[in-house]
Amino acid sequence: MKTMSVDDSLYSALEAASDRSGRSIQELVNEAIVSWLAEAAMDEAEHAAIEDVRVEAAEPGGVEFESFFDDLLGGAKLIAAVSG
């Protein structure tokens, strides 16, 4: 276990949340950190996937991102206009 400093106003909010939930401040902080780390890891994975798509689009025969979605949206508008 490690010790860390927290702003007084943040600690007051943690105390209030702890009182409302019946959970300890340590539980709340640990849960928040785990959630934040999971979200940060997901963001890194998403950025890596986006970069993979950019590299693929730059390869011969690849399609530019904006062009792909412009064509896709244009087709969707056409389908909506025909069916509507």
C-alpha positions as CSV (number, residue, x, y, z in Angstrom):
1,M,0.0,0.0,0.0
2,K,1.2,3.5,-0.9
3,T,0.3,6.9,0.4
4,M,-0.7,9.8,-1.8
5,S,-1.8,13.4,-1.4
6,V,-5.3,14.5,-2.5
7,D,-6.7,18.0,-2.7
8,D,-8.9,18.9,0.3
9,S,-12.0,19.5,-2.0
10,L,-11.5,16.1,-3.8
11,Y,-11.1,14.3,-0.5
12,S,-14.3,15.9,0.8
13,A,-16.1,14.7,-2.3
14,L,-14.6,11.2,-1.7
15,E,-15.8,11.2,1.9
16,A,-19.4,12.2,0.8
17,A,-19.4,9.5,-1.9
18,S,-18.1,7.0,0.6
19,D,-20.9,7.9,3.1
20,R,-23.5,7.6,0.4
21,S,-22.3,4.3,-1.0
22,G,-21.3,2.7,2.2
23,R,-17.9,1.8,0.7
24,S,-14.5,2.9,1.9
25,I,-12.6,5.7,0.3
26,Q,-9.9,3.2,-0.6
27,E,-12.4,1.1,-2.5
28,L,-13.7,4.1,-4.4
29,V,-10.2,5.3,-5.3
30,N,-9.0,1.8,-6.3
31,E,-12.1,1.3,-8.5
32,A,-11.7,4.7,-10.1
33,I,-8.0,4.0,-10.9
34,V,-8.7,0.6,-12.3
35,S,-11.5,2.1,-14.5
36,W,-9.2,4.9,-15.7
37,L,-6.4,2.5,-16.5
38,A,-8.8,0.2,-18.5
39,E,-10.1,3.2,-20.4
40,A,-6.6,4.4,-21.1
41,A,-5.5,1.0,-22.4
42,M,-8.6,0.8,-24.6
43,D,-7.8,4.3,-26.0
44,E,-4.3,3.1,-26.8
45,A,-5.7,0.1,-28.6
46,E,-8.1,2.2,-30.5
47,H,-5.3,4.6,-31.6
48,A,-3.2,1.6,-32.7
49,A,-6.2,0.3,-34.7
50,I,-6.7,3.7,-36.4
51,E,-3.0,3.9,-37.2
52,D,-3.2,0.4,-38.8
53,V,-6.1,1.5,-41.0
54,R,-4.1,4.6,-42.0
55,V,-1.1,2.5,-43.0
56,E,-3.4,0.1,-44.9
57,A,-5.1,3.1,-46.7
58,A,-1.7,4.4,-47.8
59,E,-0.8,1.0,-49.4
60,P,-1.4,0.7,-53.2
61,G,-5.1,0.2,-53.8
62,G,-6.0,1.7,-50.5
63,V,-8.9,4.1,-50.1
64,E,-8.6,7.4,-48.2
65,F,-10.6,7.4,-44.9
66,E,-12.7,10.5,-45.8
67,S,-13.3,9.3,-49.3
68,F,-14.5,5.9,-48.0
69,F,-17.0,7.5,-45.6
70,D,-18.1,10.1,-48.1
71,D,-19.0,7.3,-50.5
72,L,-20.6,5.3,-47.7
73,L,-22.7,8.2,-46.6
74,G,-23.6,9.1,-50.2
75,G,-24.8,5.5,-50.7
76,A,-26.8,5.7,-47.5
77,K,-28.5,8.9,-48.5
78,L,-29.3,7.4,-51.9
79,I,-30.8,4.3,-50.3
80,A,-32.9,6.6,-47.9
81,A,-34.0,8.7,-50.8
82,V,-35.0,5.7,-52.9
83,S,-36.8,3.9,-50.1
84,G,-38.5,7.1,-48.7
